[in-house]
Amino acid sequence: MEKVQTNIRSSDSSERKQVKLLLQYLGSWIIHHKFITVMLIVVIVTAIEYLSLPSKDEIVRLGRVNPRLTALMEQRKEESLDKGKKITFRQQWIPLSQMSDNIKHAVIVAEDGTFYEHEGIDWYEVKESIKKDIQKGKFVRGASTITQQLAKNLFLSTSKDPIRKLKEVIIATLLEDGLSKARILELYLNIIEWGEGIFGVEAASLTFFGKHTSELTREDAARLAAVLPSPLRHKPNVDNRYVRYRKNIILARLEARGW
């Protein structure tokens, strides 16, 4: 019995030595091949990120099936749990045909004026955003189209790291390839955040104005679109300086387009 235990201890000791030698070898190899090591890490990370992208089938499915929970909803749920709170989501899906033209137009002029012209990415805005960020040394100007915002809300997070932004661009391209502009706008207006626990334009319309989306006036719509950049800080039915300023810009843009 003692001989068996001695053999087991000897085997364990031998395995530990082998592991130690292997780690020493790997450490030495990494030190002498830093560039190759960095490139391997980049390749591995890129592969992992690529595999996390939605498949073509998932995108095509969005053409006929409404998502139940988005990545942003999951994020908000986790944030609430971290604070020891429970969040209740308010959301009512409605087809684009039942939405007032006022809200469609207001959101487009506020968030993505060239929505019907681009293929998911507004490259002029991307260029201007990069220039502004370089000047300020931080992320200060957004360049996300409605399609990019949809990609972020459905599949990603609110993080501003470069990898997340690259994935947003790729997913936006996939969305444009697999869905019509009408469906992209319909999805966006039904999942976008309009306040704590408030997702989608119907829930926002009922919460803030006590009316259905089909009944929204130009003023209502402009106010709802005005708070989209920061829906957790501002409410469309509160007449503060920020909402008034943004609302007036949106109304002027609608007027300029004959909307």
Backbone hydrogen bonds in HBPLUS format (Angstrom, degrees):
<---DONOR---> <-ACCEPTOR-->    atom                        ^
c    i                          cat <-CA-CA->   ^        H-A-AA   ^      H-
h    n   atom  resd res      DA  || num        DHA   H-A  angle D-A-AA Bond
n    s   type  num  typ     dist DA aas  dist angle  dist       angle   num
A0005-GLN N   A0001-MET O   3.08 MM   4  6.43 162.4  2.12 153.5 157.4     1
A0006-THR N   A0002-GLU O   2.94 MM   4  6.11 152.1  2.02 142.7 150.7     2
A0007-ASN N   A0003-LYS O   2.97 MM   4  6.22 152.8  2.05 144.1 151.0     3
A0008-ILE N   A0004-VAL O   2.96 MM   4  6.28 150.7  2.05 147.8 156.1     4
A0009-ARG N   A0005-GLN O   2.95 MM   4  6.22 162.5  1.98 150.9 154.9     5
A0010-SER N   A0006-THR O   2.92 MM   4  6.10 156.3  1.98 145.7 152.9     6
A0011-SER N   A0007-ASN O   2.87 MM   4  6.08 149.2  1.97 141.6 150.0     7
A0012-ASP N   A0008-ILE O   2.87 MM   4  6.16 161.2  1.91 152.9 157.6     8
A0013-SER N   A0009-ARG O   2.92 MM   4  6.10 161.5  1.95 149.2 154.3     9
A0014-SER N   A0010-SER O   2.99 MM   4  6.18 151.2  2.08 141.2 149.0    10
A0015-GLU N   A0011-SER O   2.95 MM   4  6.24 155.3  2.01 150.3 156.8    11
A0016-ARG N   A0012-ASP O   2.96 MM   4  6.22 155.5  2.02 150.1 156.8    12
A0017-LYS N   A0013-SER O   3.04 MM   4  6.28 154.2  2.11 144.3 151.1    13
A0018-GLN N   A0014-SER O   3.01 MM   4  6.28 153.6  2.08 145.2 152.3    14
A0019-VAL N   A0015-GLU O   2.92 MM   4  6.20 158.9  1.97 150.1 155.4    15
A0020-LYS N   A0016-ARG O   2.89 MM   4  6.08 160.0  1.93 148.1 154.0    16
A0021-LEU N   A0017-LYS O   2.87 MM   4  6.09 158.2  1.92 148.5 154.2    17
A0022-LEU N   A0018-GLN O   2.91 MM   4  6.11 153.4  1.98 144.7 152.4    18
A0023-LEU N   A0019-VAL O   2.92 MM   4  6.17 158.8  1.96 151.5 156.7    19
A0024-GLN N   A0020-LYS O   2.94 MM   4  6.16 156.7  2.00 146.6 153.4    20
A0025-TYR N   A0021-LEU O   2.91 MM   4  6.11 152.2  1.99 143.6 151.3    21
A0026-LEU N   A0022-LEU O   2.87 MM   4  6.16 162.2  1.90 150.7 155.5    22
A0027-GLY N   A0023-LEU O   2.85 MM   4  6.02 162.4  1.88 150.0 155.0    23
A0028-SER N   A0024-GLN O   2.97 MM   4  6.13 157.8  2.02 143.9 149.8    24
A0029-TRP N   A0025-TYR O   2.84 MM   4  6.08 156.3  1.89 150.2 157.4    25
A0030-ILE N   A0026-LEU O   2.88 MM   4  6.10 161.6  1.92 153.9 158.1    26
A0031-ILE N   A0027-GLY O   3.07 MM   4  6.26 159.2  2.12 145.8 151.3    27
A0032-HIS N   A0028-SER O   3.12 MM   4  6.33 152.4  2.19 145.4 152.2    28
A0033-HIS N   A0029-TRP O   2.90 MM   4  5.95 116.1  2.31 139.3 156.0    29
A0033-HIS N   A0030-ILE O   3.22 MM   3  5.02 145.5  2.35  94.0 104.0    30
A0037-THR N   A0033-HIS O   2.97 MM   4  6.14 156.2  2.03 151.2 158.7    31
A0038-VAL N   A0034-LYS O   2.92 MM   4  6.18 161.1  1.95 153.8 158.1    32
A0039-MET N   A0035-PHE O   2.96 MM   4  6.22 163.7  1.99 152.4 156.9    33
A0040-LEU N   A0036-ILE O   2.87 MM   4  6.07 154.5  1.94 148.4 155.3    34
A0041-ILE N   A0037-THR O   2.98 MM   4  6.25 157.8  2.03 150.1 155.9    35
A0042-VAL N   A0038-VAL O   2.94 MM   4  6.22 159.2  1.98 151.3 157.1    36
A0043-VAL N   A0039-MET O   2.91 MM   4  6.14 160.8  1.95 149.5 154.5    37
A0044-ILE N   A0040-LEU O   2.91 MM   4  6.12 163.0  1.93 150.9 155.4    38
A0045-VAL N   A0041-ILE O   2.88 MM   4  6.06 169.6  1.89 155.6 158.3    39
A0046-THR N   A0042-VAL O   2.85 MM   4  5.94 161.9  1.88 149.1 154.9    40
A0047-ALA N   A0043-VAL O   2.89 MM   4  6.06 156.6  1.95 147.0 153.4    41
A0048-ILE N   A0044-ILE O   2.96 MM   4  6.23 158.3  2.01 149.9 155.7    42
A0049-GLU N   A0045-VAL O   2.90 MM   4  6.14 164.2  1.93 153.8 158.0    43
A0050-TYR N   A0046-THR O   2.84 MM   4  5.99 154.4  1.90 147.1 154.7    44
A0051-LEU N   A0047-ALA O   2.97 MM   4  6.16 157.9  2.02 147.4 152.8    45
A0052-SER N   A0048-ILE O   3.20 MM   4  6.43 127.5  2.49 136.3 149.4    46
A0052-SER N   A0049-GLU O   3.15 MM   3  5.13 137.1  2.34  94.4 106.6    47
A0053-LEU N   A0050-TYR O   3.12 MM   3  5.46 162.9  2.15 110.2 115.6    48
A0059-ILE N   A0055-SER O   3.15 MM   4  6.53 155.3  2.22 149.2 155.3    49
A0060-VAL N   A0056-LYS O   2.94 MM   4  6.19 169.1  1.95 155.9 158.4    50
A0061-ARG N   A0057-ASP O   2.90 MM   4  5.99 151.8  1.98 144.2 152.2    51
A0062-LEU N   A0059-ILE O   3.03 MM   3  5.30 133.1  2.26 102.5 114.9    52
A0063-GLY N   A0060-VAL O   2.95 MM   3  5.43 154.6  2.01 110.7 119.0    53
A0064-ARG N   A0061-ARG O   3.05 MM   3  5.74 163.3  2.08 118.5 123.1    54
A0065-VAL N   A0061-ARG O   2.89 MM   4  5.91 143.9  2.02 154.0 165.2    55
A0074-GLU N   A0070-THR O   3.03 MM   4  6.37 159.7  2.08 150.9 156.3    56
A0071-ALA N   A0154-LEU O   3.11 MM  83  5.20 147.4  2.22 104.5 113.4    57
A0075-GLN N   A0071-ALA O   2.92 MM   4  6.17 150.1  2.01 143.3 151.9    58
A0072-LEU N   A0153-ASN O   3.15 MM  81  5.15 159.3  2.20 150.4 147.0    59
A0076-ARG N   A0072-LEU O   2.87 MM   4  6.15 160.6  1.91 153.1 157.5    60
A0077-LYS N   A0073-MET O   2.90 MM   4  6.12 150.0  1.99 147.1 155.7    61
A0078-GLU N   A0074-GLU O   3.03 MM   4  6.29 158.5  2.08 147.1 152.0    62
A0079-GLU N   A0075-GLN O   2.92 MM   4  6.17 158.9  1.96 151.7 157.9    63
A0080-SER N   A0076-ARG O   2.99 MM   4  6.14 154.4  2.06 142.6 148.9    64
A0081-LEU N   A0077-LYS O   3.01 MM   4  6.29 156.0  2.07 146.5 153.0    65
A0082-ASP N   A0078-GLU O   2.94 MM   4  6.18 153.4  2.01 148.7 155.8    66
A0083-LYS N   A0079-GLU O   3.22 MM   4  6.49 133.4  2.45 135.0 146.4    67
A0083-LYS N   A0080-SER O   3.06 MM   3  5.09 131.1  2.30  95.2 108.6    68
A0085-LYS N   A0080-SER O   2.77 MM   5  4.99 162.8  1.80 152.4 146.3    69
A0084-GLY N   A0081-LEU O   2.93 MM   3  4.85 155.5  1.99 101.6 108.8    70
A0090-ARG N   A0197-GLY O   2.63 MM 107  5.88 161.4  1.66 174.2 169.8    71
A0199-PHE N   A0090-ARG O   2.95 MM 109  6.08 179.0  1.95 168.1 168.3    72
A0098-GLN N   A0095-PRO O   3.01 MM   3  5.60 154.5  2.08 115.2 122.6    73
A0099-MET N   A0096-LEU O   3.07 MM   3  5.34 165.0  2.10 113.3 116.7    74
A0103-ILE N   A0100-SER O   3.16 MM   3  5.70 130.0  2.42 109.9 119.3    75
A0104-LYS N   A0100-SER O   3.45 MM   4  6.85 163.8  2.48 150.2 154.3    76
A0105-HIS N   A0101-ASP O   2.89 MM   4  6.00 173.5  1.89 158.1 160.0    77
A0106-ALA N   A0102-ASN O   2.92 MM   4  5.96 158.7  1.97 142.3 149.2    78
A0107-VAL N   A0103-ILE O   3.04 MM   4  6.01 165.8  2.06 146.8 150.0    79
A0108-ILE N   A0104-LYS O   3.13 MM   4  6.29 157.9  2.18 145.7 152.0    80
A0109-VAL N   A0105-HIS O   3.00 MM   4  6.24 171.6  2.01 158.3 159.4    81
A0110-ALA N   A0106-ALA O   3.02 MM   4  6.04 142.4  2.16 139.2 150.0    82
A0111-GLU N   A0107-VAL O   2.83 MM   4  5.75 159.7  1.87 150.1 154.8    83
A0112-ASP N   A0108-ILE O   2.82 MM   4  5.01 150.0  1.91 132.7 142.2    84
A0115-PHE N   A0112-ASP O   3.09 MM   3  5.32 146.4  2.20 126.6 122.8    85
A0117-GLU N   A0114-THR O   2.89 MM   3  5.19 149.5  1.98 111.9 122.0    86
A0118-HIS N   A0114-THR O   3.08 MM   4  6.21 160.8  2.12 176.4 177.4    87
A0126-VAL N   A0122-ASP O   3.03 MM   4  6.36 150.6  2.12 147.8 157.2    88
A0127-LYS N   A0123-TRP O   2.98 MM   4  6.15 161.0  2.01 145.0 148.8    89
A0128-GLU N   A0124-TYR O   2.99 MM   4  6.28 163.6  2.02 152.0 156.3    90
A0129-SER N   A0125-GLU O   2.82 MM   4  5.91 150.1  1.91 143.7 152.4    91
A0130-ILE N   A0126-VAL O   2.95 MM   4  6.20 158.9  1.99 151.8 156.5    92
A0131-LYS N   A0127-LYS O   3.08 MM   4  6.32 163.1  2.11 150.6 154.9    93
A0132-LYS N   A0128-GLU O   3.02 MM   4  6.19 160.7  2.05 145.2 150.4    94
A0133-ASP N   A0129-SER O   2.86 MM   4  6.06 160.9  1.90 152.1 157.6    95
A0134-ILE N   A0130-ILE O   2.93 MM   4  6.10 157.5  1.98 150.4 156.1    96
A0135-GLN N   A0131-LYS O   3.04 MM   4  6.25 157.6  2.09 146.1 152.2    97
A0136-LYS N   A0132-LYS O   3.01 MM   4  6.24 156.1  2.07 149.3 155.3    98
A0137-GLY N   A0133-ASP O   2.66 MM   4  5.57 127.4  1.94 139.4 154.3    99
A0138-LYS N   A0133-ASP O   3.18 MM   5  5.17 129.3  2.45 137.2 143.9   100
A0149-GLN N   A0145-THR O   2.90 MM   4  6.19 159.4  1.95 152.0 157.8   101
A0150-LEU N   A0146-ILE O   2.89 MM   4  6.11 148.7  1.99 143.8 152.7   102
A0151-ALA N   A0147-THR O   2.95 MM   4  6.24 155.5  2.01 145.1 151.6   103
A0152-LYS N   A0148-GLN O   2.92 MM   4  6.20 161.3  1.95 151.9 156.3   104
A0153-ASN N   A0149-GLN O   2.91 MM   4  6.08 167.1  1.93 149.9 153.4   105
A0154-LEU N   A0150-LEU O   2.90 MM   4  5.98 160.3  1.94 152.4 157.7   106
A0155-PHE N   A0151-ALA O   3.00 MM   4  5.91 168.8  2.01 151.1 154.5   107
A0156-LEU N   A0152-LYS O   2.96 MM   4  4.67 144.8  2.09 121.8 131.4   108
A0165-LYS N   A0161-ASP O   3.11 MM   4  6.44 155.0  2.18 151.0 158.8   109
A0166-LEU N   A0162-PRO O   2.90 MM   4  6.14 152.9  1.97 147.7 154.7   110
A0167-LYS N   A0163-ILE O   2.98 MM   4  6.25 160.2  2.02 150.7 155.7   111
A0168-GLU N   A0164-ARG O   2.92 MM   4  6.15 148.0  2.03 142.6 151.9   112
A0169-VAL N   A0165-LYS O   3.08 MM   4  6.40 152.2  2.16 146.2 152.1   113
A0170-ILE N   A0166-LEU O   3.06 MM   4  6.39 160.8  2.10 151.0 155.8   114
A0171-ILE N   A0167-LYS O   2.88 MM   4  6.07 168.6  1.90 155.5 158.4   115
A0172-ALA N   A0168-GLU O   2.89 MM   4  5.99 154.3  1.96 144.3 152.1   116
A0173-THR N   A0169-VAL O   3.09 MM   4  6.33 152.6  2.17 145.0 151.4   117
A0174-LEU N   A0170-ILE O   3.06 MM   4  6.42 152.3  2.14 145.1 152.9   118
A0175-LEU N   A0171-ILE O   2.83 MM   4  6.12 153.4  1.90 152.1 159.6   119
A0176-GLU N   A0172-ALA O   2.99 MM   4  6.24 158.5  2.04 147.8 153.1   120
A0177-ASP N   A0173-THR O   3.02 MM   4  6.23 147.5  2.13 142.9 151.8   121
A0178-GLY N   A0174-LEU O   2.96 MM   4  6.11 147.1  2.07 145.0 153.6   122
A0179-LEU N   A0175-LEU O   2.85 MM   4  5.66 141.7  2.00 151.8 157.8   123
A0184-ILE N   A0180-SER O   3.01 MM   4  6.27 158.5  2.05 150.7 156.8   124
A0185-LEU N   A0181-LYS O   2.96 MM   4  6.19 163.6  1.99 152.6 156.3   125
A0186-GLU N   A0182-ALA O   2.91 MM   4  6.08 154.0  1.98 143.5 151.5   126
A0187-LEU N   A0183-ARG O   2.86 MM   4  6.04 166.0  1.88 153.6 156.2   127
A0188-TYR N   A0184-ILE O   2.97 MM   4  6.10 166.4  1.99 148.4 152.8   128
A0189-LEU N   A0185-LEU O   2.95 MM   4  6.10 170.7  1.96 153.5 155.4   129
A0190-ASN N   A0186-GLU O   3.16 MM   4  6.25 130.9  2.42 137.6 149.8   130
A0190-ASN N   A0187-LEU O   3.12 MM   3  5.20 135.3  2.33  98.3 111.1   131
A0191-ILE N   A0187-LEU O   3.06 MM   4  6.25 125.8  2.37 148.2 161.8   132
A0191-ILE N   A0188-TYR O   3.22 MM   3  5.44 146.8  2.33 103.3 112.3   133
A0192-ILE N   A0188-TYR O   2.98 MM   4  5.74 146.5  2.10 159.8 163.2   134
A0201-VAL N   A0189-LEU O   2.76 MM  12  5.66 150.1  1.85 163.5 172.9   135
A0200-GLY N   A0192-ILE O   2.82 MM   8  5.23 168.4  1.83 155.0 154.1   136
A0194-TRP N   A0198-ILE O   2.82 MM   4  5.36 172.0  1.82 152.8 153.5   137
A0198-ILE N   A0195-GLY O   3.06 MM   3  4.94 161.9  2.09 111.2 116.3   138
A0204-ALA N   A0200-GLY O   3.15 MM   4  6.36 155.8  2.21 145.6 153.0   139
A0205-SER N   A0201-VAL O   2.82 MM   4  5.93 158.4  1.87 146.8 152.4   140
A0206-LEU N   A0202-GLU O   3.04 MM   4  6.22 166.9  2.05 151.8 154.7   141
A0207-THR N   A0203-ALA O   2.93 MM   4  5.97 154.7  1.99 142.7 150.5   142
A0208-PHE N   A0204-ALA O   2.93 MM   4  5.92 174.9  1.93 154.5 156.2   143
A0209-PHE N   A0205-SER O   2.92 MM   4  5.39 149.1  2.01 134.8 144.2   144
A0211-LYS N   A0205-SER O   3.48 MM   6  5.75 170.5  2.49 116.2 116.1   145
A0210-GLY N   A0206-LEU O   3.16 MM   4  4.22 132.9  2.39 102.2 110.0   146
A0215-GLU N   A0212-HIS O   2.91 MM   3  5.43 154.6  1.97 114.6 122.8   147
A0216-LEU N   A0213-THR O   3.24 MM   3  5.44 171.1  2.25 111.7 114.4   148
A0221-ALA N   A0217-THR O   2.91 MM   4  6.08 170.9  1.92 154.3 157.0   149
A0222-ALA N   A0218-ARG O   2.87 MM   4  5.98 156.5  1.92 146.5 153.1   150
A0223-ARG N   A0219-GLU O   3.02 MM   4  6.23 152.6  2.09 147.4 154.5   151
A0224-LEU N   A0220-ASP O   2.94 MM   4  6.28 156.7  2.00 153.1 159.8   152
A0225-ALA N   A0221-ALA O   2.93 MM   4  6.14 165.5  1.95 153.2 157.0   153
A0226-ALA N   A0222-ALA O   2.91 MM   4  5.93 138.3  2.09 135.7 147.4   154
A0228-LEU N   A0225-ALA O   3.32 MM   3  5.47 159.7  2.37 106.4 112.3   155
A0230-SER N   A0227-VAL O   2.98 MM   3  5.55 140.2  2.14 117.5 128.3   156
A0233-ARG N   A0230-SER O   3.19 MM   3  5.60 155.6  2.25 110.7 118.0   157
A0234-HIS N   A0230-SER O   3.20 MM   4  6.38 149.4  2.30 155.3 164.0   158
A0238-VAL N   A0235-LYS O   3.16 MM   3  5.49 165.4  2.18 115.4 118.0   159
A0240-ASN N   A0238-VAL O   2.91 MM   2  5.82 136.0  2.11 105.9  93.3   160
A0244-ARG N   A0240-ASN O   3.03 MM   4  6.21 167.6  2.05 157.7 161.6   161
A0245-TYR N   A0241-ARG O   2.95 MM   4  6.06 163.9  1.98 150.1 154.6   162
A0246-ARG N   A0242-TYR O   3.00 MM   4  6.20 175.5  2.00 158.1 159.1   163
A0247-LYS N   A0243-VAL O   2.82 MM   4  5.80 158.7  1.86 148.3 155.5   164
A0248-ASN N   A0244-ARG O   2.99 MM   4  6.10 161.9  2.03 148.6 152.6   165
A0249-ILE N   A0245-TYR O   3.23 MM   4  6.51 153.1  2.30 145.2 152.1   166
A0250-ILE N   A0246-ARG O   3.03 MM   4  6.28 162.7  2.06 153.4 157.8   167
A0251-LEU N   A0247-LYS O   2.90 MM   4  6.16 161.3  1.93 154.7 159.9   168
A0252-ALA N   A0248-ASN O   3.02 MM   4  6.13 152.0  2.10 140.8 148.2   169
A0253-ARG N   A0249-ILE O   3.00 MM   4  6.28 151.8  2.08 146.7 154.4   170
A0254-LEU N   A0250-ILE O   2.91 MM   4  6.18 155.5  1.97 150.5 157.5   171
A0255-GLU N   A0251-LEU O   2.96 MM   4  6.15 156.6  2.02 143.5 150.0   172
A0256-ALA N   A0252-ALA O   2.92 MM   4  6.15 155.8  1.98 144.6 151.2   173
A0257-ARG N   A0253-ARG O   3.13 MM   4  6.35 138.8  2.31 141.1 150.7   174
A0257-ARG N   A0254-LEU O   3.23 MM   3  5.26 130.7  2.48  95.2 107.7   175
A0259-TRP N   A0254-LEU O   2.76 MM   5  4.83 153.9  1.83 160.1 152.8   176
A0258-GLY N   A0255-GLU O   3.04 MM   3  5.06 156.9  2.09 104.6 111.8   177
